[in-house]
Amino acid sequence: NPGKAFLTITNDFKIPESWIWAAKALEARAVAQDFALEIDYLQKAGDWNTAHERICGVVAPRCVIEEDWVTLRRLLEGFEVEAVGKETWEVGGKVYLDYLDVIEGKGSESEIEGLLEGLLEVLPAVKETRGTEWGFEEGVAVREMSGKVAEMVMMGGVKNVSSAPFCFSKGWG
């Protein structure tokens, strides 16, 4: 629930709510260094593209490295995929969400197998899609995800991988 100050600013001074949430996102990043909170505020501001960029570039990789699955799921499930764009989502947030579903065993055996097959195909494209915005933590996270996916495949998680592009052998870093 918005407080009195928030209502005064938005109602009396006619400042758009999205501006306030965007300002709070900047404060969360610059002052508090709380990047998950930054994503929350960006989502409230309706700045889905920036939120997606920040989650894929900073927050999701840290969550993977730290194995913070609760935060990762909460933030990813708060996305409006249509606002980000399906193509962008497919090689961004969805990669992390699919990986999370695999790690947590969400779904039937055939659904997990389908997710593994999808991850085998999309993980190599993640670095290429991000281009010059590719960061160190992102590289570590993708390498970690690739290794875990490969491990699950080798343990029999995917039956038909003869043509899958194994991303863990492509020099990530």
LUMROLO-663967 format. One record per residue (C-alpha): residue in three letters; x, y, z. Coordinates in nm, 4 decimals. Each point is the difference from the previous one (the first is absolute). Last residue first. Example, Ala and Ser with C-alpha at 12.3 -4.5 7.8 and 13.67 -1.06 7.14 Angstrom:
BEGIN
  residuo         x         y         z
      SER    1.3670   -0.1060    0.7140
      ALA   -0.1370   -0.3440    0.0660
//
This chain:
BEGIN
  residuo         x         y         z
      GLY    3.4381   -1.6631   -2.0719
      TRP   -0.1666   -0.2831   -0.1792
      GLY    0.2267   -0.1999   -0.2299
      LYS   -0.2440   -0.2107   -0.2002
      SER    0.0229   -0.3374    0.1758
      PHE   -0.2656    0.0642    0.2635
      CYS   -0.2416    0.1097   -0.2699
      PHE   -0.0622   -0.3479   -0.1342
      PRO   -0.1844    0.0587   -0.3251
      ALA   -0.2579   -0.2825    0.0020
      SER    0.0076   -0.2291   -0.3042
      SER    0.0507   -0.3337    0.1771
      VAL   -0.2025    0.1074    0.3011
      ASN   -0.2939   -0.2408   -0.0137
      LYS   -0.0646   -0.1615    0.3402
      VAL    0.0364    0.2984    0.2275
      GLY    0.0407   -0.0314    0.3765
      GLY    0.2198   -0.3079   -0.0317
      MET    0.2761    0.0814    0.2469
      MET    0.1954    0.1588   -0.2840
      VAL   -0.2927    0.2348   -0.0637
      MET   -0.0136    0.0978    0.3671
      GLU    0.3729    0.0739    0.0029
      ALA   -0.0274    0.2006   -0.3211
      VAL   -0.2829    0.2078    0.1511
      LYS    0.2101    0.0573    0.3134
      GLY    0.3039    0.1008   -0.2029
      SER   -0.2009    0.2309   -0.2226
      MET   -0.1609    0.1648    0.3030
      GLU    0.3428    0.0590    0.1575
      ARG    0.1421    0.1354   -0.3261
      VAL   -0.3037    0.2243   -0.0385
      ALA    0.0436    0.1243    0.3568
      VAL    0.3741    0.0628   -0.0374
      GLY   -0.0513    0.1854   -0.3266
      GLU   -0.2743    0.2132    0.1516
      GLU    0.2249    0.0765    0.2946
      PHE    0.2711    0.1229   -0.2386
      GLY   -0.2285    0.2194   -0.2071
      TRP   -0.1437   -0.0176   -0.3513
      GLU   -0.1316    0.3427   -0.1009
      THR    0.2188   -0.0066   -0.3117
      GLY   -0.2092   -0.2767   -0.1535
      ARG   -0.2972   -0.1147    0.2103
      THR   -0.1394   -0.2099   -0.2845
      GLU    0.3328   -0.1690   -0.0738
      LYS    0.0464   -0.0878    0.3666
      VAL   -0.3504   -0.1488    0.0282
      ALA    0.0126   -0.1889   -0.3292
      PRO    0.2065   -0.2907    0.1361
      LEU   -0.2547   -0.0426    0.2836
      VAL   -0.2944   -0.0295   -0.2402
      GLU    0.0318   -0.3482   -0.1495
      LEU    0.1129   -0.1948    0.3040
      LEU   -0.2508    0.1980    0.2067
      GLY   -0.2832   -0.1137   -0.2263
      GLU    0.1052   -0.3638    0.0269
      LEU    0.0185    0.0327    0.3778
      LEU   -0.3450    0.1605    0.0103
      GLY   -0.1440   -0.2801   -0.2124
      GLU    0.1562   -0.2621    0.2278
      ILE   -0.1479    0.1793    0.3006
      GLU   -0.3428   -0.0098   -0.1675
      SER    0.0433   -0.3709   -0.0811
      GLU    0.0909   -0.0770    0.3603
      SER   -0.3005    0.1942    0.1244
      GLY    0.0161    0.3560    0.1209
      LYS    0.1991    0.2126    0.2400
      GLY    0.3180   -0.1890    0.0921
      GLU    0.1456    0.2927    0.1948
      ILE    0.3161    0.0107   -0.2106
      VAL   -0.1952   -0.0555   -0.3232
      ASP   -0.2589    0.2684    0.0842
      LEU    0.2831    0.2397    0.0911
      TYR    0.1699   -0.0669   -0.3314
      ASP   -0.3269    0.0750   -0.1794
      LEU   -0.0373    0.3245    0.1957
      TYR    0.3597    0.1009   -0.0705
      VAL   -0.0342   -0.0631   -0.3718
      LYS   -0.3429    0.1659    0.0030
      GLY    0.1513    0.3215    0.1332
      GLY    0.2317    0.0493   -0.2934
      VAL    0.0203   -0.1904   -0.3277
      GLU   -0.3761   -0.0680   -0.0230
      TRP   -0.0891    0.3308    0.1711
      THR    0.1592    0.2064   -0.2776
      GLU   -0.1858   -0.1957   -0.2678
      LYS   -0.3293    0.0167    0.1906
      GLY    0.0092    0.3738    0.0582
      VAL    0.0643    0.1755    0.3281
      ALA   -0.3557    0.1290    0.0377
      GLU   -0.1489   -0.3297   -0.1159
      VAL    0.2052   -0.1901    0.2578
      GLU   -0.1488    0.1947    0.2902
      PHE    0.2453   -0.0938    0.2683
      GLY   -0.0826   -0.0705    0.3657
      GLU    0.0735   -0.3712   -0.0356
      LEU    0.3614    0.0878   -0.0684
      LEU    0.0428    0.2036    0.3186
      ARG   -0.1572   -0.2519    0.2355
      ARG    0.1742   -0.2945   -0.1678
      LEU    0.3454    0.1585    0.0308
      THR   -0.0555    0.1081    0.3587
      VAL   -0.1025   -0.3508    0.1076
      TRP    0.2703   -0.1734   -0.2060
      ASP    0.2918    0.1715    0.1705
      GLU    0.2630   -0.2476   -0.1187
      GLU    0.2733    0.2599    0.0616
      ILE    0.1385   -0.0347   -0.3537
      VAL   -0.3487   -0.0373   -0.1462
      CYS   -0.1357    0.2942    0.2001
      ARG    0.2991    0.2100   -0.1007
      PRO   -0.0598   -0.0810   -0.3669
      ALA   -0.3705    0.0830    0.0402
      VAL    0.0688    0.3383    0.1615
      VAL    0.2689    0.1496   -0.2209
      GLY   -0.0314   -0.0096   -0.3784
      CYS   -0.3178   -0.2027   -0.0409
      ILE   -0.1824    0.1773    0.2827
      ARG    0.1283    0.3397   -0.1039
      GLU   -0.0970   -0.0367   -0.3663
      HIS   -0.3406   -0.1397    0.0939
      ALA   -0.0655    0.2878    0.2393
      THR    0.1158    0.2488   -0.2639
      ASN   -0.2367   -0.1530   -0.2543
      TRP   -0.2897   -0.0279    0.2447
      ASP   -0.0034    0.3626    0.1113
      GLY   -0.3536   -0.0251    0.1398
      ALA    0.0987    0.2077    0.3010
      LYS   -0.1096   -0.2866    0.2264
      GLN    0.2271   -0.2316   -0.1996
      LEU    0.2876    0.2461    0.0339
      TYR   -0.0654    0.0130    0.3742
      ASP    0.0154   -0.3788    0.0438
      ILE    0.3093   -0.0171   -0.2220
      GLU    0.1768    0.2622    0.2159
      LEU   -0.0960   -0.2006    0.3079
      ALA    0.1850   -0.2974   -0.1487
      PHE    0.2972    0.2267   -0.0711
      ASP    0.0418    0.1198    0.3550
      GLN    0.3103    0.2225   -0.0238
      ALA   -0.1760    0.2221    0.2583
      VAL    0.1262    0.3265   -0.1462
      ALA    0.0460   -0.0471   -0.3741
      ARG   -0.2262   -0.2946   -0.0821
      ALA   -0.2795    0.0499    0.2531
      GLU    0.0155    0.3758   -0.0577
      LEU   -0.0361   -0.0463   -0.3738
      ALA   -0.2954   -0.2331    0.0543
      LYS   -0.1583    0.2531    0.2379
      ALA    0.0270    0.2615   -0.2735
      ALA   -0.1671   -0.2363   -0.2481
      TRP   -0.2764   -0.0715    0.2539
      ILE   -0.0595    0.3730    0.0463
      TRP    0.0015    0.0656   -0.3724
      SER   -0.2452   -0.2860   -0.0606
      GLU   -0.2377    0.1491    0.2565
      PRO   -0.0353    0.3108   -0.2143
      ILE    0.0544    0.3263    0.1922
      LYS   -0.3329    0.1829    0.0205
      PHE    0.1070    0.2216    0.2919
      ASP   -0.3168   -0.0569    0.2008
      ASN   -0.0868   -0.3551   -0.1046
      THR    0.3366   -0.1656   -0.0719
      ILE    0.2169    0.1868    0.2491
      THR   -0.2677    0.0121    0.2681
      LEU   -0.0848   -0.3676   -0.0483
      PHE    0.3634   -0.1010    0.0367
      ALA    0.0416    0.2185    0.3101
      LYS   -0.3118   -0.1544    0.1579
      GLY    0.1203   -0.3536   -0.0524
      PRO   -0.0768   -0.2314   -0.2868
      ASN   -0.1353   -0.3417    0.0900
//
